[in-house]
Amino acid sequence: MFETCVDLLEEYSQVEVQLSDPAVHGDQAVARRLGRRFAELGPIVAAYREWLSATDDVAAARELGEVDEAFADEVAVQQARLDAATERLTELLLPRDPMDDNDVILEVKAGEGGEESALFAGDLARMYMRYAERHGWNAQVIDAVESDLGGYKDISIAVKAKGVPEPGQAPFARLKFEGGVHRVQRVPVTESQGRIHTSAAGVLVMPEAEEVDVVIDPNDLRIDVYRSSGPGGQSVNTTDSAVRITHLPTGVVVSCQNEKSQLQNKESAMRILRARLLAEAEEQAAREASDARRSQVRTVDRSERIRTYNFPENRISDHRVGFKAHNLDQVLDGDLDAVIDACVTADQNSRLSETAD
């Protein structure tokens, strides 16, 4: 059992040696890749060592129990420890999404519901920025189109971890379950009769791509510049600082106008473009892969209505996993871990059952 851990233990030792070599850190891309792999293998190695220790202790307790009945209770104690170690190691060895260690570009778009939808999109954007803050991540707005009442018609946020996070704790591993249509039920600020309305906003979560992950031929790009538009801002309607990039082979169009210069907007647009192209490549690979793989990525399908935020009842409901809680005010303040944990657990259970089959 767990024979593959022997090879992983050897790889862990090799990576540790490589990271201790100062020459490796001369290439930041290599050092970052090794650091991520070291962080990924660390929990597996620790769990494997605990499993080995627990296995030995169960055998020793049973041997002593045969000689002295006073040790009989110790067998049950050590067996419980071994069972927990086995479960933990099994979970860690499950196939992981290769993008789980990535940072994230998250887009929130107003949907049906007009101005109320734009206000809700603003609520969601603030929720994710507060969630990032709670986890010690950096959250940066890289483009935004505001609505008249202070919401967002469209907003793009880059979420970046500090250092090398533990496996399953990077921004994409946590936030990928947020992709989809989010529905809100509340009395809009524009409603004079006090009636509850339903509107929606769409969330798209993409792993941020490094330049080495997605190679873009400059000849495949059409770049247009135009004047920024929207409420406020020193550069709005005064200079041609906004940038629109069209990737001709795929037809993907990205626009950015949040920064004051063309260069800054072009850099932001390229970050979003790389993320979108990487996401499309992942989706294409998923379509060509097995049903099991497709079921793992359906959580980032923005056409799927995944969650309802009911303000009168202070209730949040995730329709994929049956999660319900009456702490909507806290969730909107960034306390999202409970609902995300429910999605993570459901995903793990699904992969465990597929492994068993």
N, C-alpha and C positions, 0 to 999 in steps of 0.2 A: 504493500500500500504506500502511496505517495513516493514512488520511486523517482519521479521527475524532480523531486526536491533535492536529490543528491547533485544533479547537474546545476540546479539553481544556486545551491550553496557554493559550488565551485565558481560559478559566474560572479556571485556576490564578492567572493574573495579577490577575483581578478579585477573587478571594477574598483574595489577599494584600493588595490595597489596602483591602478592607473590614476585614480584621483589624488593619490599622494605624490605623484610626479609633477613638479612645478611646470615642466614643459607642456603638459596637457592643457594647462590653464592659459597658455598663449593663444589657443584657439577657443574662443568663447562658445562657439556653436558645439564643438566637441565636448567641452567641459559641461555645458548645460545638458547635453544628451546623456552623458555619463552620470551626472548628478540626479537626473530624473530616474534613470534606471536603478541607481543605488537606492533612492528613496522608495522605488516600487518594490525592489527585492527585500528591503529591510524587514517589513512586517511579515513577509512569507518566511524568511529565515528564522525570525524570532518565534513564529508560530510552529515551525517545523521542529525547532529545538525544544519547545515546550511539549510538543507531541511525543518526541523521543523520550524526554524526561518522564512524562506521565506514563508512557508505555512501560518503561523500566520499573517505575514505582508500583504500578499495578501488579507486575510479575513478582516483585519482591514482597508485596503485601500478601499475595496469594500463597507464596511459599512459606512465609512466616505464619499465616493463618492455619496452614496444615499442621504446623507444629504446636501453635498456641492459639486457642480460640479467642483470646483477648484481642488478637489482631484482625478478627473477622470484620469489625466495623470499619477498619482502615481500608479494607478492600473496596467497600462501597464508596468511601470518600475519594480514593484515588481513581476509581472507575468513573465517577462523576466528573472529575478533573480531566480524564482522558476523553470522555465524550464531548466536553466543551472544547478541548483542543482540536479534536477531530472536526467538529462543526466549523470552527474558526478557520482551520487550514483549508477545508473544502471550499469555503466561500472565497478565500483569497486566491485559490487556484482556478476559479471559474474564468472562462475566457472573458477578457475585458475589451471594451470599446477602445480601439487604438487612439481615439481622439480624446479620451478621458483626461489626459494630463495637460490638455491645451487650455490657454486662456480663451476668452469669449468675446465675440461681437454680438450684441443683443439689439434687435430692432423691435420697436413697439410702434404699431400703426393704428390710427383711428379707423374704425369700421362703420358699421351701420349705427345710426344714432346721432349723426351730425355733431354739433358742438358738445353735447354731453359725452359722446364717444371720445372726443379729443380730450376732454377733462379727465375721463377715466384712463386714457392712455398716459396722461400726466401722472395720475395716481400710481399706475403700474411702474412707470419709469422711476419714480421716487422710491417705491417699494424695493425695487431691485438695487438701487443705489444704497439704500439703508442696509439691505441684506449684505451687500459687498462690504460696507463699512463694518458691520458686525463680525465679518470673517477676516478682517484685516486686509482685504483686497483693495486695489486702486480701481476706482470707477471714473471714467472720463467720457463726457459727452463729446462725440466727434462730429455729430451733425444733428440739427434739429430744425423742424419747421413748426413754429408756434401757431396756435389758433388765436382768435380774437379775444377769448376770455381767459387766456393763460394756460390752456392745455397744449397738447401736441398733436398735430396731424401726423407727424412722423418724427421719430427720434432714434438715433443710433448711439449706443453706449459701449465702450470698450471696457471690459472687466479683466483685470490682470492680477494674478497672485504675486505675493512677495516671496522671494526665495523659491524653494522646491517643496511643494505641498505633499502631504502623505497621499498614497493611492486612494482614489475615491473622494478626495477633498479639493481637487482643483476646480476652477470655475466651471469648465464644461461638464465635468462629472456630476456636479450638483445642479447646474442650471439647465441642462439639456432637457429636463422633464418639463420645463416651462413653455416649450414651443407649442403653439396652438391658439385657438380662439378662446379668449377670456370674456365671460359675460357678466354684466353688472345689472343689478336690480335696485333702484333707488329713486328718490324724488329729485329730478334734475333742478339745478339752480334756475333754469329758464322756465320752470313749470309753476304757474301761478295758482293752479287748482289743487296742488298737493298730491297729485296722482303719481303712482310708482311707474316708472318706465324701465324698459329693458333695452340695453344697448351693448355693444361689444367692441373689443379691440383685439388685434392680432399680434402675437409675439413670435418672432423668429430668432432662434438661438443658433449661432454658427461658431464652430471652433475657429479661433483666429489662426491664420496661416502665416508661417514664416515664408520669406522669399524663396527658400530652398524647397518648400512644400509645394508651391504652385509657381511654375515658370510661365511668365507672360511675355509674349513677343510684342515689343512696342509697335510693330507694324500691324498688329491685330487690334489696335486701339484707335478710336476716334475721340478726340478731346475737344470739347466746346466750352467756351467761357461766356458768361452772361452776368447781368447785374443781380445781386442778391435781392430777395424780397422778403417781406414779413414785418411784424411790428418791431420797432426799436432797432438799435444797433448803429454804430458810427458809420459803418461801411455800406449800410443798406441803401440800395438805389443810387449810389454815388460812384462806384467803381465796378469794373468787370472782374470781380474777385471770385464769383461762384464758378464751379467747375462741374461739367457733366462728362463722364467717361463711358463710352459704349464699347463693349468687348464684341467685336464683329463676328467671330466664329459662333458665339453662343447667343448673342443678342442681349446679354445682361447689361443693364444701364444703371449707373450709380451717379448720384448728384450730391455735391457737398457745397454748403455756403456758410457754414458756421464760423470759419476763421476769416481773418481780415485780408489775407493774401491768397493769390492764386496758388502759390507753391504749397502753402499749408493745406488748402482745400484739396489740392491734387494728391498730397500724401495721405490725407484722410480717406479720400475716395478710393485710392489704391488699396488701403487696408481693408475696406469693406469689399471691394471687388475680389481680392484674393480669398477672403473668407467665403464669399458667395460661390466662387468657383470651386473651392474645396468642398463646400457643402453639397454642391451639385454632383461632384465626382463621387462623394460618399453615397449619395442617394442612388446614383446610377449603379454603383457597385452593389448596393443593397438589393436593388431590383433584380440584379443578375445572380444574386446569392440565394441561399436557402430560405425557406419560410421562417425559420428560427431567427435568422439575421434580420429579416424584414420586420418581424414583430418587435425587435429591439429598437429599431429606428423610427417606428411609427409615432413615438412620443414627440418627435420634433416635426411632425406634419402640421403646418399651421392651418390646414383646412379642418382640423378636428377640434370640436368644441370640448374643451377639457375641464373647465372650471367655472363655477358661478360664485359671485360675490354679492350676497344679499344684505344690504345695509339695514333695512328695518329690523331684521332678526339678528344682526351682527354675526352672520353665518357665512362660512366659506365651505364649499363642497367641491371635491375633486371627483369627477364622474368616472374616471378610469379605474380608480382603486377603491371607490366607496368611502373616501375620507370625508368626515364632517367635523367641524369645530365651530364654537360660538365665540371666537376671539378675532373677528375680522379686523377690528381696530388695531390689534397687536400685529396681525399679519401684514397689514398695510404699512406698519412702522418697521417692517423688515424681519419680523419674527416668522420666517418661512420654514424653518428646519423641520417642524413636525410633518407638514404636508409633503415636503421633499423626501423626508425619511420614509414616508409611506410609499412613495413612488419607487424609491431605491429598493425597499424590501420586496415589493411586488415584482420588480424586475429581477432581483436575485432569486426569488422563489421560482419564477418562470424558467430561469436558466438552470436552476438546480433540477427541476422536473425534466427538462430537456436532456440534461446530462444523465439522469437516471434512466430515461427511456433509451 
